[in-house]
Amino acid sequence: MAAPPSAAAMLTDELRGALDRAQTQVNSLVLGKSREVRLAFVAMLSDGHLLIEDLPGLGKTTLAHALAATLGLDFQRVQFTSDLLPADVLGVSVFDAAARRFEFHPGPVFTQVLLADEINRAPPRTQSALLEAMAEHQVTVDGVTRPLPDPFFVIATQNPVDLSGTYPLPDSQLDRFLLRLALGYPDEAAERDLLAGTDRRSMIAKVQPALHTADVVALRQAVSNVHASEALVAYVQSLLARSRKHPGVRVGLSPRAGLALLRAARAHALLLGRGHVVPEDVQALFDVVASHRLVGEAQSGPTAALARSILHAVPVD
């Protein structure tokens, strides 16, 4: 049986170089967070969406802006607030008296990268307006379905502590995000560089895109060609099965969560220069793919801890 192709064989030297430069550029803007930056690229390459959740001032919006600036794609930002309406995101039909017909005015969702800042501050009706867009890459307004640009990538942020005036994302909305990241405080060296260095916003405003639309499309196609063996798929299935009977778990992982995990593992392998997935790819991603999809019992603690417990309970054959 022939060995799976290497990632180098799947990407041209030019495209591999552009991908490496893109990661380096984002790491130069978001200091000390190389793992989180790599995971953000995993979400982008996997044709998924990214939820960044952490305290204020830890770089959520900086990471989102740095990633958007580096991708070289059309970009829109929406500040989610309690009075934001679905039409403010999707668009609205306005009657044109001269033409005697309604004209559709597209909203900010008609872009390639959408930053949904503080998404949990919008009411459920507005949050749900993104469901079709994130799942189907299209929106339906006034009975007319309109495709979104390709690629389409949502980066959302939220603060998990200041919950006054917020509306928690329902499970159906959380499931649309491939990964949920938490940045945490920087280490001492990174924090010192941040304090002594140039303002991040000024740096982001000056960066040049390292990737472009055609590059992102080609990279996503390369991800779909990364090999996952039958044994690797069986390992993922064992994790799904364990999540449904693990102590402290009320609702385990769905088959769609398994597909998301495999897709993300393929992107992770490609980023590390491999054309095939290994168990370490799955293990590196399991908590950020699974934790926001698990529903724990009241006394079971954070779902991130449950995800790690499930991972440790399933051996690699």
C-alpha positions in Angstrom: 0.0 0.0 0.0 1.4 3.4 -1.0 2.3 5.8 1.7 0.1 8.9 2.0 1.5 12.0 0.2 3.5 14.4 2.3 2.1 17.9 2.9 5.1 19.3 1.0 3.9 17.4 -2.1 0.4 18.8 -1.6 1.4 22.4 -1.5 3.6 24.4 -3.9 6.7 26.0 -2.4 5.2 29.4 -2.9 2.0 28.5 -1.1 3.8 26.8 1.8 6.0 29.9 2.1 3.0 32.2 2.1 1.4 30.0 4.9 4.5 30.1 7.0 4.8 33.9 6.6 1.2 34.4 7.5 1.6 32.5 10.8 4.9 34.3 11.5 3.2 37.7 10.9 0.2 36.9 13.3 2.7 35.7 15.9 4.5 39.0 15.7 1.3 40.8 16.5 -0.1 38.5 19.1 2.9 37.7 21.3 3.4 34.6 23.3 0.4 32.8 21.9 1.8 30.5 19.2 -0.5 27.6 20.1 -3.6 29.9 19.9 -2.4 31.4 16.6 -1.9 27.9 15.1 -5.4 26.9 16.3 -6.9 30.1 14.7 -5.3 29.0 11.4 -6.7 25.5 11.9 -10.2 27.0 12.0 -9.6 29.1 8.9 -8.1 26.2 6.9 -10.9 23.9 8.0 -13.6 26.1 6.5 -14.9 26.5 10.1 -15.6 29.4 12.4 -13.7 30.6 15.4 -15.0 31.7 18.9 -12.5 33.6 21.1 -13.6 33.7 24.7 -11.7 35.4 27.5 -11.4 38.4 29.8 -11.1 42.0 28.4 -7.7 43.2 27.5 -6.1 39.8 26.7 -6.0 40.1 23.0 -9.2 38.6 21.6 -9.9 41.5 19.2 -6.2 41.9 18.4 -6.0 38.2 17.3 -9.1 38.6 15.2 -7.8 41.8 13.5 -4.3 40.4 13.0 -5.8 37.2 11.4 -8.1 39.2 9.2 -5.3 41.6 8.1 -3.0 38.7 7.3 -5.6 36.7 5.2 -6.0 39.4 2.6 -9.7 38.8 2.4 -12.6 41.3 2.5 -13.3 42.2 6.1 -16.2 43.6 8.1 -16.6 44.2 11.8 -20.0 44.2 13.6 -20.1 45.4 17.3 -22.9 43.3 18.7 -25.2 45.2 21.1 -28.5 44.6 22.8 -30.4 46.7 20.2 -28.8 45.1 17.1 -31.4 43.7 14.7 -31.0 40.8 12.3 -31.4 43.3 9.4 -28.3 45.1 10.7 -26.3 42.0 10.1 -28.0 40.4 7.1 -29.3 43.4 5.2 -32.7 44.8 4.3 -34.9 45.4 1.3 -35.7 49.0 0.6 -38.5 50.2 -1.8 -37.1 52.1 -4.7 -39.9 54.5 -5.7 -38.3 55.4 -9.1 -37.9 51.7 -10.1 -41.1 50.7 -8.3 -39.5 47.7 -6.7 -37.7 46.6 -3.6 -33.9 46.7 -3.7 -31.9 44.5 -1.4 -29.1 46.3 0.5 -26.7 43.7 1.7 -25.5 43.8 5.3 -22.0 43.3 6.7 -22.4 39.5 6.6 -21.7 39.7 2.9 -18.0 39.6 3.3 -15.2 37.0 3.5 -14.2 37.6 7.1 -16.8 38.8 9.6 -15.7 39.9 13.1 -18.7 39.5 15.4 -17.4 41.4 18.4 -19.0 40.6 21.8 -21.5 38.3 20.1 -23.3 37.4 23.3 -24.4 41.0 23.8 -27.0 40.7 21.0 -30.4 39.1 21.7 -31.1 35.6 20.6 -33.0 36.7 17.5 -30.0 38.5 16.1 -27.6 35.7 17.1 -29.8 33.2 15.2 -29.6 35.4 12.1 -26.0 34.0 11.7 -27.0 30.4 12.0 -27.8 29.9 8.3 -24.8 32.0 7.2 -22.4 30.0 9.3 -23.8 26.6 8.4 -24.8 27.0 4.8 -22.7 30.0 3.6 -25.9 31.7 2.5 -28.7 33.9 3.9 -32.4 34.0 3.2 -34.1 37.4 3.4 -37.7 38.1 2.2 -37.9 34.5 0.9 -34.8 35.0 -1.4 -31.7 32.9 -0.7 -28.4 34.7 -1.4 -25.0 33.1 -1.4 -22.2 34.6 0.7 -18.7 35.2 -0.7 -16.2 32.3 -0.8 -14.4 31.8 1.5 -16.6 32.9 4.4 -15.1 32.9 7.9 -16.7 34.2 11.1 -14.5 35.2 14.1 -16.6 35.9 17.2 -15.5 37.2 20.6 -17.1 37.2 23.9 -16.4 37.9 27.6 -17.4 34.9 29.8 -17.3 36.8 33.1 -19.2 40.1 32.6 -22.6 38.6 31.9 -24.8 41.6 32.7 -26.8 42.5 29.6 -25.7 39.4 27.7 -27.5 36.5 26.1 -25.6 33.1 26.4 -25.1 31.5 23.0 -27.5 28.5 22.6 -26.0 25.0 21.9 -27.1 25.3 18.3 -25.1 28.5 17.9 -22.1 27.2 19.7 -22.0 24.1 17.5 -21.5 26.3 14.5 -18.1 27.3 15.8 -15.4 24.7 14.9 -13.1 25.9 17.7 -13.5 27.8 21.0 -10.2 29.4 22.2 -9.3 31.1 25.4 -6.1 33.2 25.3 -5.2 33.6 29.0 -2.6 36.0 30.4 0.7 36.3 28.4 3.9 35.0 30.0 6.3 37.4 31.6 8.6 37.8 28.5 5.7 38.4 26.1 4.0 40.9 28.5 7.3 42.8 28.8 7.6 43.0 25.0 4.0 44.2 24.8 4.5 46.9 27.4 7.8 48.1 25.8 6.7 47.8 22.1 4.6 49.6 19.6 0.8 49.8 19.9 -0.7 46.6 18.4 -3.4 48.6 16.5 -0.8 50.7 14.8 1.2 47.6 13.8 -1.9 45.8 12.4 -2.8 48.9 10.4 0.5 48.7 8.6 0.7 45.0 7.8 0.5 43.6 4.3 -1.6 40.5 3.5 0.5 37.3 3.4 -2.4 35.3 1.9 -5.1 36.0 -0.7 -8.4 34.6 -1.7 -6.9 32.0 -4.1 -4.4 30.9 -1.5 -7.1 30.3 1.1 -9.2 28.3 -1.4 -6.1 26.2 -2.4 -5.2 25.6 1.3 -8.7 24.5 2.1 -8.6 22.1 -0.8 -5.2 20.7 0.4 -6.7 20.1 3.9 -9.5 18.0 2.4 -6.8 15.8 0.8 -4.9 15.1 4.0 -5.1 11.4 4.7 -6.8 10.0 7.8 -6.4 6.3 8.2 -9.1 3.8 9.3 -7.4 3.5 12.6 -7.4 7.2 13.2 -11.1 7.4 12.3 -11.8 4.6 14.8 -9.9 6.6 17.5 -12.1 9.6 16.9 -15.2 7.4 17.0 -14.0 5.9 20.3 -13.8 9.5 21.7 -17.3 10.2 20.6 -18.6 7.0 22.1 -16.8 7.7 25.4 -18.2 11.2 25.6 -21.8 9.8 25.6 -21.2 7.6 28.7 -18.5 9.5 30.5 -19.2 10.3 34.2 -20.4 13.9 34.6 -21.6 14.3 31.0 -25.2 14.8 30.3 -25.0 15.3 26.6 -22.1 13.9 24.6 -20.6 14.6 21.3 -22.6 14.3 18.0 -21.4 12.8 14.8 -21.1 16.4 13.5 -18.6 17.0 16.3 -16.6 14.0 15.1 -16.6 15.4 11.5 -15.4 18.8 12.9 -12.7 17.1 14.9 -11.4 15.2 11.8 -11.5 18.2 9.6 -9.6 20.3 12.2 -7.0 17.4 12.7 -6.4 17.4 8.9 -5.7 21.2 9.0 -3.5 20.8 12.0 -1.4 18.1 10.3 -1.0 20.3 7.2 0.2 23.2 9.3 2.8 21.0 10.8 4.0 19.8 7.4 2.4 16.4 7.2 0.0 14.9 4.6 -1.5 12.5 7.1 -3.2 12.8 10.5 -1.7 11.2 13.6 -3.4 10.8 17.0 -1.4 13.7 18.4 -3.3 16.0 16.0 -6.6 14.9 17.5 -5.3 15.2 21.0 -4.0 18.7 20.4 -7.5 19.8 19.3 -9.9 17.7 21.3 -10.5 20.2 24.1 -11.0 23.2 21.8 -13.3 21.3 19.5 -15.3 19.3 22.2 -15.6 21.5 25.3 -18.2 23.9 23.9 -20.2 21.0 22.5 -20.4 19.0 25.7 -23.2 19.5 28.3 -22.1 18.5 31.8 -24.0 17.6 34.9 -24.5 20.4 37.4 -21.8 19.1 39.7 -19.3 18.1 37.0 -17.4 21.4 36.7 -16.1 23.1 33.5 -16.6 21.2 30.3 -13.0 21.8 29.3 -12.0 19.6 32.3 -14.5 17.0 31.1 -13.1 17.0 27.6 -9.6 16.4 29.0 -10.9 13.6 31.2 -12.6 11.9 28.1 -9.4 12.2 26.1 -7.3 10.6 28.9 -9.9 7.8 29.2 -9.6 6.6 25.6 -6.3 4.7 24.7 -4.7 4.9 21.4 -4.6 1.5 19.8 
